[in-house]
Amino acid sequence: MNLILFRKDELSKDGTSVDLPPKDPRTKHILGHLKKVDGDSLIVGLIASNWKGKGILRITKNSSSDACYAIDFGVDVRTSLETNNHPDNNNETNHDEIVLVLSLPFPKRLKLLWAQIAAFGVTRICIVRGSLSDPAYKRTSAITKEVYEPLILEGMSQGCHTRAVTVDVEAEQVLCRAVLERLNLVGDDDTNKQQDHRIARIFLDCETNLPPCRIAILESLANDGTENKSSSDDNKTTIVLAIGSERGWTEDEANLFHQAGYKSATLGRSVLRVDTAVIAGLGIVSATLDELRQEECHKNNDRKRKQET
């Protein structure tokens, strides 16, 4: 855990601390893995917010000699959220989003992927069932909240993310236009019409004559008219990435995605396993978003300097 996460309902009444039970996985991690002692600092964050900061571990003994654990924030988290006065300059203040559309893979592989996906800062995971996915997979426990929620929190902690991850599972029906529409994953939805919102929808394929994933993202954003939209830290960029299961997508499914506004792209000449493709694809998406955000910051800084002169 690079970031110790907690929920809003775990805050103390004054919003300045959190009590941790001795058997809580976070307590065991703090004491056993991080080797923290009373008075040591920790990096902490509030789930479903952009609040991150430092906390101090406090260990006390009660009358029965049992240790009590708490993390003291030194600030009122609720007030910090209301006033947007966060103690950490690296908070997730922008609204960029990564949406992963994944055709239901081998269940054991999916269990290993949940945490990896969340570590990249993915904000929405849509599990669908492609034509080549084994129909029996739709009954796996790997797509139940009891299994994926703790794994997603593990990934969020690893990647130092506090934004909540939405999971949508549409595994009963084989992928079709109706499924994409129910998930709001088609190119003619209302979000693409917002002036401050730019979006790229990418469909990964194994064809070697396709543009690389990064190039496809940049081309999609350019074709979306983003060059005519003002650059601002408040602008929102969403990248939707569709990845097939072990046997990939069918030609009909490729056509379905194209009709829904997706641009085909490749991760290179190698034929990758689904778990490798997910990690490689999300790595490219995450890096491209960072690149775009840095470019916007440079442009805004240049604009401010010109206005000052």
C-alpha positions as CSV (number, residue, x, y, z in Angstrom):
1,M,0.0,0.0,0.0
2,N,1.7,3.2,-1.2
3,L,-1.4,5.1,0.0
4,I,-3.5,4.2,3.0
5,L,-7.1,4.7,2.0
6,F,-10.1,5.2,4.2
7,R,-13.8,5.9,3.7
8,K,-15.6,9.1,4.7
9,D,-17.8,7.2,7.2
10,E,-14.6,6.2,9.1
11,L,-13.7,9.8,10.0
12,S,-13.9,10.9,13.6
13,K,-16.6,13.3,14.5
14,D,-14.3,16.2,14.1
15,G,-12.9,14.9,10.8
16,T,-9.3,14.9,11.9
17,S,-8.5,11.2,12.5
18,V,-9.5,7.6,11.8
19,D,-9.4,4.7,14.2
20,L,-8.0,1.4,12.9
21,P,-9.0,-2.0,14.4
22,P,-6.0,-4.3,15.3
23,K,-7.1,-6.9,12.7
24,D,-7.7,-4.4,9.9
25,P,-5.6,-5.2,6.8
26,R,-4.3,-1.6,6.9
27,T,-3.2,-1.9,10.5
28,K,-1.3,-5.1,9.7
29,H,0.3,-3.5,6.6
30,I,1.3,-0.4,8.5
31,L,2.9,-2.4,11.4
32,G,4.1,-5.5,9.6
33,H,5.2,-4.3,6.2
34,L,5.9,-0.6,6.6
35,K,7.3,-1.2,10.1
36,K,5.7,2.1,11.4
37,V,5.8,3.0,15.1
38,D,4.0,5.5,17.1
39,G,4.6,9.0,15.7
40,D,5.6,7.9,12.2
41,S,4.1,9.6,9.2
42,L,1.9,7.9,6.5
43,I,0.5,9.0,3.2
44,V,-3.3,8.7,3.4
45,G,-6.2,9.4,1.2
46,L,-10.0,9.6,1.2
47,I,-11.9,7.3,-1.2
48,A,-14.2,9.0,-3.7
49,S,-12.5,12.4,-3.3
50,N,-9.4,14.2,-4.4
51,W,-8.1,14.4,-0.8
52,K,-4.6,13.1,-0.1
53,G,-2.2,14.1,2.6
54,K,0.0,13.0,5.5
55,G,-1.2,11.3,8.7
56,I,0.6,10.5,11.9
57,L,0.2,7.0,13.4
58,R,-0.9,7.1,17.1
59,I,-0.7,4.0,19.2
60,T,-2.2,4.0,22.7
61,K,-2.9,1.3,25.3
62,N,-6.2,0.9,27.0
63,S,-7.0,-0.6,30.4
64,S,-6.9,-4.2,29.1
65,S,-3.4,-3.6,27.7
66,D,-4.7,-3.9,24.1
67,A,-3.1,-1.5,21.6
68,C,-5.4,1.0,19.9
69,Y,-4.4,2.5,16.6
70,A,-5.4,5.8,15.0
71,I,-4.2,8.0,12.1
72,D,-4.1,11.7,13.0
73,F,-4.4,14.0,10.0
74,G,-3.7,17.2,11.7
75,V,-6.5,18.9,9.7
76,D,-10.2,18.6,9.4
77,V,-10.7,16.6,6.2
78,R,-14.3,17.6,5.8
79,T,-13.4,21.3,5.9
80,S,-10.5,20.7,3.5
81,L,-12.9,19.1,1.1
82,E,-15.4,22.0,1.4
83,T,-12.8,24.7,1.0
84,N,-10.8,22.8,-1.6
85,N,-7.7,23.4,0.6
86,H,-5.9,20.1,0.3
87,P,-2.5,19.5,2.0
88,D,-1.0,17.6,-0.9
89,N,-0.1,19.4,-4.2
90,N,-0.4,16.1,-6.1
91,N,-4.1,15.6,-5.6
92,E,-6.2,14.2,-8.5
93,T,-7.8,17.6,-9.2
94,N,-8.3,17.1,-13.0
95,H,-11.2,15.3,-14.4
96,D,-9.6,13.1,-16.9
97,E,-11.1,9.6,-17.1
98,I,-9.9,6.2,-18.3
99,V,-12.7,3.7,-19.2
100,L,-11.7,0.1,-19.9
101,V,-14.0,-2.1,-21.9
102,L,-12.9,-5.7,-21.4
103,S,-14.3,-8.8,-22.9
104,L,-14.7,-11.4,-20.1
105,P,-11.4,-13.3,-19.9
106,F,-10.4,-16.5,-18.0
107,P,-11.7,-15.9,-14.4
108,K,-8.4,-16.5,-12.7
109,R,-6.8,-14.0,-15.0
110,L,-9.5,-11.5,-14.3
111,K,-8.9,-11.8,-10.6
112,L,-5.3,-11.0,-11.1
113,L,-6.2,-8.0,-13.3
114,W,-8.6,-6.1,-11.0
115,A,-5.8,-4.6,-8.9
116,Q,-3.5,-3.9,-11.9
117,I,-6.3,-2.1,-13.7
118,A,-7.1,0.1,-10.7
119,A,-3.5,0.9,-10.2
120,F,-3.5,2.8,-13.5
121,G,-6.2,5.2,-12.3
122,V,-9.0,3.7,-14.4
123,T,-12.2,5.3,-13.3
124,R,-14.7,2.9,-15.0
125,I,-14.4,-0.8,-15.8
126,C,-17.0,-2.3,-18.1
127,I,-16.9,-6.1,-18.3
128,V,-18.8,-7.4,-21.4
129,R,-19.0,-10.9,-23.0
130,G,-17.6,-11.2,-26.5
131,S,-18.7,-13.9,-28.9
132,L,-15.5,-15.8,-28.3
133,S,-15.7,-15.6,-24.5
134,D,-16.6,-18.9,-22.8
135,P,-20.3,-18.6,-21.8
136,A,-19.5,-20.4,-18.6
137,Y,-17.4,-17.4,-17.5
138,K,-20.5,-15.3,-16.9
139,R,-21.1,-17.4,-13.7
140,T,-17.7,-16.8,-12.2
141,S,-17.3,-15.2,-8.8
142,A,-14.6,-13.0,-10.3
143,I,-17.3,-10.5,-11.5
144,T,-18.9,-10.2,-8.1
145,K,-18.5,-7.2,-5.8
146,E,-17.3,-9.4,-3.0
147,V,-14.3,-10.4,-5.1
148,Y,-13.4,-7.3,-7.1
149,E,-14.1,-4.5,-4.6
150,P,-11.2,-5.3,-2.2
151,L,-8.9,-6.0,-5.2
152,I,-9.8,-2.6,-6.7
153,L,-9.0,-0.9,-3.4
154,E,-5.7,-2.7,-3.3
155,G,-4.9,-1.3,-6.8
156,M,-6.0,2.2,-5.8
157,S,-3.6,2.0,-2.9
158,Q,-0.8,0.8,-5.1
159,G,-1.3,3.5,-7.7
160,C,-2.0,6.3,-5.1
161,H,-5.5,7.0,-6.4
162,T,-8.5,8.2,-4.4
163,R,-11.1,8.5,-7.1
164,A,-13.8,5.9,-6.9
165,V,-13.9,3.2,-9.6
166,T,-17.2,2.3,-11.2
167,V,-17.7,-1.3,-12.3
168,D,-20.4,-2.4,-14.8
169,V,-20.9,-6.0,-15.7
170,E,-22.9,-7.0,-18.8
171,A,-22.1,-10.6,-19.1
172,E,-25.5,-12.2,-19.6
173,Q,-25.9,-11.0,-23.2
174,V,-23.3,-11.4,-25.9
175,L,-21.9,-8.0,-26.9
176,C,-24.1,-6.1,-29.3
177,R,-25.2,-2.5,-30.0
178,A,-27.8,-2.7,-27.3
179,V,-25.2,-3.6,-24.7
180,L,-23.0,-0.7,-25.8
181,E,-25.9,1.7,-25.6
182,R,-26.9,0.5,-22.1
183,L,-23.4,1.2,-21.0
184,N,-23.3,4.6,-22.7
185,L,-20.3,3.5,-24.7
186,V,-21.3,4.7,-28.2
187,G,-19.9,7.7,-30.0
188,D,-23.1,9.7,-30.3
189,D,-23.7,10.1,-26.5
190,D,-24.3,13.5,-25.0
191,T,-20.9,13.6,-23.2
192,N,-19.1,14.0,-26.5
193,K,-21.2,17.2,-27.2
194,Q,-20.0,19.1,-24.2
195,Q,-17.7,22.0,-25.1
196,D,-15.2,21.3,-22.4
197,H,-15.1,17.5,-22.9
198,R,-12.9,15.7,-25.4
199,I,-13.0,11.9,-25.9
200,A,-11.1,9.2,-27.7
201,R,-12.6,5.7,-28.2
202,I,-9.9,3.1,-29.0
203,F,-10.5,-0.5,-30.2
204,L,-7.3,-2.7,-29.9
205,D,-6.7,-5.1,-32.7
206,C,-3.9,-7.4,-33.7
207,E,-3.7,-6.1,-37.3
208,T,-0.1,-4.8,-38.0
209,N,-1.2,-2.1,-40.4
210,L,-3.0,-0.1,-37.8
211,P,-1.7,3.0,-36.1
212,P,0.0,2.6,-32.7
213,C,-2.3,3.1,-29.7
214,R,-0.8,6.5,-28.7
215,I,-1.1,7.9,-32.3
216,A,-4.7,6.7,-32.5
217,I,-5.6,8.5,-29.3
218,L,-4.1,11.8,-30.5
219,E,-5.7,11.5,-33.9
220,S,-9.1,10.7,-32.3
221,L,-8.9,13.7,-30.1
222,A,-7.9,15.9,-33.0
223,N,-10.8,14.6,-35.1
224,D,-13.0,15.3,-32.1
225,G,-12.4,19.0,-32.7
226,T,-10.3,19.5,-29.6
227,E,-8.0,21.9,-31.5
228,N,-10.9,24.3,-31.5
229,K,-11.6,23.9,-27.8
230,S,-9.9,26.1,-25.3
231,S,-7.0,24.6,-23.3
232,S,-7.8,24.7,-19.6
233,D,-7.0,22.7,-16.5
234,D,-10.8,22.3,-16.2
235,N,-11.1,20.5,-19.6
236,K,-12.0,16.9,-19.3
237,T,-10.4,14.2,-21.5
238,T,-11.9,10.7,-21.5
239,I,-10.2,7.7,-23.2
240,V,-12.2,4.6,-23.7
241,L,-10.1,1.5,-24.4
242,A,-11.7,-1.8,-25.7
243,I,-9.7,-5.0,-25.3
244,G,-10.8,-8.5,-26.2
245,S,-10.5,-11.7,-24.2
246,E,-8.1,-14.6,-24.9
247,R,-9.5,-15.3,-28.3
248,G,-9.9,-11.7,-29.2
249,W,-12.8,-10.0,-31.0
250,T,-14.7,-11.3,-34.1
251,E,-14.9,-9.3,-37.3
252,D,-18.5,-8.5,-36.6
253,E,-17.6,-7.1,-33.2
254,A,-14.8,-5.0,-34.8
255,N,-17.4,-3.5,-37.1
256,L,-19.7,-3.0,-34.2
257,F,-17.1,-0.9,-32.4
258,H,-16.3,1.1,-35.6
259,Q,-20.0,1.9,-36.0
260,A,-20.0,3.1,-32.4
261,G,-17.3,5.6,-33.0
262,Y,-14.1,3.6,-32.1
263,K,-10.8,3.9,-33.9
264,S,-8.7,0.7,-34.3
265,A,-5.2,0.7,-32.9
266,T,-2.4,-1.8,-32.2
267,L,0.1,-2.4,-29.4
268,G,2.7,-3.6,-31.9
269,R,3.5,-6.8,-33.9
270,S,3.5,-9.2,-31.0
271,V,0.5,-11.3,-30.1
272,L,-0.1,-10.6,-26.4
273,R,-2.0,-12.4,-23.7
274,V,-5.0,-10.5,-22.5
275,D,-3.4,-9.6,-19.2
276,T,-0.3,-8.3,-20.9
277,A,-2.4,-6.3,-23.4
278,V,-4.5,-4.7,-20.6
279,I,-1.4,-3.6,-18.7
280,A,0.4,-2.4,-21.9
281,G,-2.6,-0.6,-23.2
282,L,-3.4,1.2,-19.9
283,G,0.2,2.2,-19.6
284,I,0.0,3.9,-23.0
285,V,-3.3,5.6,-22.2
286,S,-2.1,6.8,-18.8
287,A,1.1,8.2,-20.2
288,T,-0.7,9.9,-23.1
289,L,-3.1,11.6,-20.7
290,D,-0.1,12.9,-18.7
291,E,1.5,14.1,-21.8
292,L,-1.6,16.0,-22.9
293,R,-2.0,17.5,-19.4
294,Q,1.6,18.7,-19.4
295,E,1.2,20.3,-22.8
296,E,-1.9,22.1,-21.7
297,C,0.0,23.4,-18.6
298,H,2.8,24.7,-20.8
299,K,0.4,26.4,-23.1
300,N,-1.5,28.0,-20.2
301,N,1.7,29.2,-18.7
302,D,2.9,30.7,-22.0
303,R,-0.5,32.4,-22.4
304,K,-0.3,33.9,-18.9
305,R,3.3,35.2,-19.6
306,K,2.1,36.8,-22.8
307,Q,-0.8,38.5,-21.0
308,E,1.5,39.8,-18.3
309,T,3.9,41.4,-20.8
